[in-house]
Amino acid sequence: MRRFLACRFICFILALAAFGGWGCSEAQNSPDSLAQNAPAVRHLSVEEVYQILQNQPGAIVIDVRTQEEFTGPLGHISGAQLKPVQEMHTWASQIDSLKNQPVILICRTVNRSGKAAEYLRSRGFTNLAAVKGGMVEWNNKGYPVEK
């Protein structure tokens, strides 16, 4: 039993060493890396997301806030799909065709989009990003919104 546990511990440490750099380097969080074989869930700044949307107008943005927030004072990013996190168990299967495409998730700050990203990752999505600071930071930077 001890030998088994020691082996599992060593495998765990090796896995951490192999994958521990995900999301930590500049290159992995650059706008160009969203379309490459990158880590499953990354956290991008609003500046990075704005650049992605400028260079890739068809990028998939999913807003996981409520309808009231989506049309409320903070507005939403043009072209964003409203998919409230409270209903993610329903809508996740509806977007299975996006599993290998770059998907950007946004909420008010980053809590709900991070949770949604982790859930989608568990369903096999391979190219996810949550927006650090969410719509609050997006508005603070003065980027365009729709209401």
C-alpha positions in Angstrom: 0.0 0.0 0.0 2.8 2.4 0.9 4.6 1.7 -2.4 1.3 2.3 -4.3 0.8 5.7 -2.5 4.4 6.7 -3.1 4.0 5.9 -6.8 0.8 7.9 -7.1 2.5 10.8 -5.3 5.5 10.8 -7.6 3.2 10.7 -10.7 1.2 13.6 -9.3 4.4 15.7 -8.7 5.6 14.8 -12.3 2.3 15.9 -13.7 2.4 19.2 -11.8 5.9 19.8 -13.1 4.9 19.0 -16.7 1.8 21.1 -16.7 2.5 23.7 -14.0 3.6 26.4 -16.4 0.2 26.6 -18.1 -1.1 30.1 -18.1 2.0 31.5 -16.5 4.0 32.7 -19.5 3.4 35.8 -21.6 3.2 33.7 -24.8 0.5 31.5 -23.5 -1.7 34.5 -22.6 -1.1 36.4 -25.8 -4.0 37.1 -28.1 -2.5 35.0 -30.8 -2.3 31.9 -28.6 -6.1 31.6 -28.2 -6.3 29.8 -31.5 -3.3 27.6 -30.8 -3.2 24.4 -28.8 -3.2 26.1 -25.5 -4.3 25.2 -22.0 -7.9 24.4 -21.4 -8.8 27.4 -19.2 -6.8 30.6 -19.3 -7.5 34.0 -17.7 -7.1 36.8 -20.2 -7.1 40.5 -19.5 -9.7 42.7 -21.1 -7.0 44.3 -23.2 -6.1 40.8 -24.6 -9.7 40.0 -25.3 -10.3 43.4 -27.0 -7.3 42.7 -29.3 -8.6 39.2 -30.1 -12.0 40.6 -31.0 -10.4 43.2 -33.2 -8.3 40.6 -35.0 -10.9 37.8 -35.0 -14.4 39.4 -35.3 -16.0 35.9 -35.3 -14.5 34.9 -32.0 -17.1 33.2 -29.7 -17.9 35.2 -26.6 -20.3 33.7 -24.0 -21.6 36.0 -21.3 -22.7 34.0 -18.3 -24.5 36.7 -16.4 -28.2 37.0 -16.0 -30.5 38.7 -18.6 -30.9 41.7 -16.3 -27.1 42.1 -16.1 -26.6 41.5 -19.9 -28.9 44.4 -20.7 -28.2 46.4 -17.6 -25.8 49.3 -16.9 -22.6 47.4 -17.7 -24.0 46.2 -21.0 -22.4 43.4 -23.0 -19.8 42.9 -25.7 -21.2 43.1 -29.1 -22.0 39.6 -30.5 -21.8 37.9 -27.1 -24.1 35.0 -26.6 -26.1 35.2 -23.3 -25.8 31.8 -21.5 -26.5 32.3 -17.8 -24.2 30.3 -15.5 -27.3 29.2 -13.5 -28.5 27.4 -16.6 -25.2 25.9 -17.8 -26.2 22.3 -17.2 -28.9 23.0 -19.9 -27.0 25.0 -22.5 -23.6 23.3 -22.3 -24.8 20.4 -24.4 -26.2 22.9 -27.0 -22.7 24.2 -27.6 -20.9 20.9 -27.8 -20.0 21.7 -31.4 -17.6 24.4 -30.1 -15.5 22.0 -28.0 -12.3 22.6 -30.0 -12.9 26.2 -30.9 -11.7 29.2 -29.0 -14.4 30.3 -26.5 -14.1 33.4 -24.3 -16.3 33.5 -21.2 -17.2 36.7 -19.4 -19.3 37.7 -16.4 -19.3 40.7 -14.1 -15.8 40.1 -12.6 -14.4 36.6 -13.2 -16.1 34.3 -10.7 -18.9 32.9 -12.7 -17.0 32.8 -16.0 -14.2 30.9 -14.2 -16.8 28.4 -12.9 -18.4 28.0 -16.3 -15.0 27.5 -17.9 -14.1 24.8 -15.5 -17.4 23.1 -16.1 -17.0 23.2 -19.8 -13.5 21.9 -19.5 -14.8 18.9 -17.6 -17.2 18.3 -20.6 -14.2 18.2 -23.0 -13.8 21.8 -24.2 -10.2 22.4 -25.0 -9.7 26.1 -25.7 -11.4 28.2 -23.0 -10.6 31.6 -21.6 -12.2 33.6 -18.8 -11.9 37.4 -18.8 -10.1 38.8 -15.8 -12.1 41.7 -14.3 -15.1 40.9 -16.5 -17.5 43.5 -17.7 -16.5 45.8 -14.8 -13.0 46.0 -16.1 -14.2 46.1 -19.7 -16.2 49.2 -18.9 -13.4 50.7 -16.8 -11.2 50.6 -19.9 -13.9 52.3 -22.0 -14.3 49.5 -24.5 -17.6 49.5 -26.5 -20.7 47.8 -25.1 -24.3 47.2 -26.2 -27.2 47.5 -23.8 
